Amino acid sequence: MSRKLVRPREGRMLAGVCAGLAQRFGRSPGFIRLLFLLSLLLPGTQVIVYLVLWVLMPNEDRYAVRY
């Protein structure tokens, strides 16, 4: 679990937040997306948290080694 929390270039559906969380915590992206969709059934600020993560999580390109 030492991976950085970044939004990957591949495997995105919308912004890559769920795919990034899945990579970070060693889960499948489908499982994280399902949890997010199920959480939308509950009252709360899930969409706001998603938008904040979208802004705060850097793209994977920033951490790519460029020569």
Phi, psi and omega per residue, in radians:
M1 nan 0.567 -3.112
S2 -1.674 0.096 3.134
R3 -1.206 2.603 3.089
K4 -1.326 2.718 3.121
L5 -1.543 1.684 -3.133
V6 -2.310 2.807 3.063
R7 -1.604 2.008 -3.083
P8 -1.237 2.729 3.096
R9 -1.330 -0.580 -3.119
E10 -1.841 2.555 3.107
G11 1.563 0.149 3.117
R12 -1.332 2.635 2.963
M13 -2.013 -0.818 3.109
L14 -2.058 -1.295 -3.122
A15 -2.074 -0.195 3.131
G16 1.644 0.117 -3.114
V17 -1.164 -0.854 -3.131
C18 -1.139 -0.674 3.110
A19 -1.141 -0.684 3.107
G20 -1.163 -0.730 3.091
L21 -1.130 -0.674 3.127
A22 -1.122 -0.764 3.104
Q23 -1.100 -0.752 -3.076
R24 -1.106 -0.714 -3.050
F25 -1.787 0.129 3.044
G26 1.226 0.589 3.107
R27 -2.010 2.998 3.083
S28 -1.447 2.542 3.115
P29 -1.058 -0.610 3.115
G30 -1.076 -0.675 3.122
F31 -1.139 -0.767 3.134
I32 -1.147 -0.707 3.109
R33 -1.116 -0.702 3.106
L34 -1.105 -0.763 3.088
L35 -1.050 -0.725 3.127
F36 -1.119 -0.785 3.134
L37 -1.112 -0.696 3.094
L38 -1.164 -0.590 3.132
S39 -1.193 -0.385 3.109
L40 -1.192 -0.316 3.096
L41 -1.295 -0.337 3.141
L42 -1.660 2.602 3.070
P43 -1.222 2.496 3.129
G44 2.782 -2.912 -3.046
T45 -1.941 0.678 -3.072
Q46 -1.059 -0.745 -3.100
V47 -1.171 -0.675 3.117
I48 -1.142 -0.733 3.105
V49 -1.091 -0.727 3.112
Y50 -1.063 -0.803 3.140
L51 -1.111 -0.683 3.111
V52 -1.140 -0.747 3.098
L53 -1.117 -0.631 3.109
W54 -1.050 -0.713 -3.127
V55 -1.318 -0.711 -3.028
L56 -1.431 -0.538 -3.111
M57 -1.363 2.129 3.141
P58 -1.308 2.759 3.028
N59 -1.186 2.682 3.122
E60 -1.120 -0.447 -3.119
D61 -1.031 -0.542 -3.140
R62 -1.098 -0.523 -3.089
Y63 -1.716 0.029 3.110
A64 -1.304 2.454 3.132
V65 -1.383 2.209 3.128
R66 -1.989 2.295 3.125
Y67 -2.001 nan nan
